[in-house]
Amino acid sequence: LLVTWRVAVLSLHVLHRLFFPFFLKDLLFLLKVLRYGAQLELSGVTRTVRTVLQRFIQQAQRVPDKPFIIYDGRVHTYRDVDARSNKLAHVFRDSVGLRRGACVALLMSNEPDFVCAWLGLSKAGCSVAFLNINIRTKGLLHCFHCCGASTIVIGADMVECLEPILSSLLEDDIQVWVMKAHSDHPQVHTLLDKLESASDQPVPAALHATSSLRAPTLYIFTSGTTGLPKAAVITHLQSLKAAAGFWAFGAKSDDVVYIPLPLYHSAASLIGVGGTIHLGATCVLKKKFSASQFWQDCRTHNVTIFQYIGELCRYLCNQPQVNMEKVHKVRMGVGNGLRQDVWREFLSRFGNIKMCEVYGSTEGNLCFMNHIGKIGAVGRSNFFYRLLFKYDLVKFDMVMDDLVKDQRGFCQHVETGHTGLLLSKVSSTSPFFGYVGSKHLTERKILRNVLVKGDAYFNTGDLMVEDHQGFIYFRDRVGDTFRWKGENVATTEVSEALGLVDFIQEVNVYGVEVPDHEGRAGMAAITLRPGFTFDGRKLFHHAVRELPAYARPLFIRLQEEMEITSTFKQQKFQLVQSGFNPSTISDPLYVVDNDQRSYVPLTADKYSTIICGNHKL
Ligand SMILES: *[C@@H]1O[C@H](CO)[C@@H](O)[C@H](O)[C@H]1NC(C)=O
């Protein structure tokens, strides 16, 4: 007996050492998430899958008069949105002629009709591809081709984006429908006039019934590591998991969620709107984030949870201090990219708000959640978590821009507390659904024979650290993407676009850090074609035409010769390190000037105004 006791005490001690002081919190959180995951999987096995759409329909029956979306001061109840999406589903079937299984592209900014169109299309049995509203002509056409959509639904305020691409769309036999009652163009069809006479009764449930968790329901475009945006396949499984995010962090049906992020990203649509539906809660939707309106909005609508990206919290901290700023009911923020210094300041300014960082890419098969609220950490791992999710941090050489391998060609784990590249094992329990269209694109994100022969890992492209307590911290991105203004910028996409300018011979795009800014500012090192000179105005106009605002390089560095690494990749590391300081860089530097609509020489004076934050980037 004594021995048994000793063993028990000893193992308790070991457990305590392992998990202290977060043991209970970790356990409860994990049990909650696991139970939900098990229920999901079970529904897949028993073919009783209840999708986010079906959950919405159920909520509309349960709490029809509850506000679902508050937008611009107007309340849209669950009943309202259910009825309007029914009407839209009828119009999509009867007037547009859409059938179950079709894919439809949606180009809309944040408004309640984004949600109504999304739900309406889902009710009609269609999958929906959310298009980034910042996207330019070339990228937009590409998006159609890769998700196979033959119909596009456009918001009323997006019609002017249509002009430059309309003829190409029509050439490709793409049907164009706008959320308007009248259209000046004979081939642009209208939806709203047909809505009035449409029935608000449900379409047959068989149209949207599914028995498979792994059936695609959405396509969300992500700026991948190569070339133009890629359509990530979102299955019911992923959207159901994302919809449980708020709930996992402890949200309830009486919470009010503030959504200032764009709905075409997975954070606002899957976690935000999906999460609101899952809870049967209310969301306050904003067309655009406004730092000056934020707290007033929160007070007016009794907001309790808000979604953020790191930049957003920084903008809030940059607002002048006022007396009322701790007077609100916000108790939780859910988002990504909050840096330690901003996090601390945010809490001291605006009170005790639990900030829940979520790490995970739209298409990735791994997700970390910092449910403890530990400042600076993007996620939390522990003994249990590692049993369930097979991820590894492996050694990566920043200078060579490559994995560090041993003699046998395998990757090497980093030690606890050291930075490594985050890889996530691809298996049947954490599948990677990949991108549509090209197997090649999917395969590029997968690394094989990483630690043993025959294994496969999803390459997140993120450098991370895990500390001794199991907290996970983001360090940097490797390779070909960086983040700016909450969007991923694919350096190859920018390089391809700039490479079309006549005076440019070679382009190397990378991101540089700017004090007091999240992410990295785009910079392009270029070499000139023999006999040509640099023309800042021409480059500016080209960039505006071809690239979304967040992807346009802010700085240009003129080089005599492009450096490459010993493995024949463009040398980025040293360029990134040397930044954009004209007093330490001998190459000519230019900075974008939106007033002069040109790239102008970056002088020491300009540089210091940027560093002091007096020059808006
Ligand atoms: C917000 O809460 C206060 C106090 O609980 C209440 O009086 C007010 O009506 C609420 N406002 C809204 C928009 O629900």
The ligand as an ORCA input file, in Angstrom:
! r2SCAN-3c Opt
* xyz 0 1
  C     -26.901     48.040    -22.679
  O     -26.930     47.728    -21.303
  C     -27.614     48.685    -20.521
  C     -27.455     48.322    -19.055
  O     -27.367     46.961    -18.848
  C     -29.089     48.752    -20.937
  O     -29.787     49.708    -20.195
  C     -29.138     49.110    -22.427
  O     -30.466     49.074    -22.892
  C     -28.298     48.147    -23.254
  N     -28.220     48.604    -24.631
  C     -28.493     47.817    -25.673
  C     -28.367     48.419    -27.014
  O     -28.830     46.659    -25.522
*
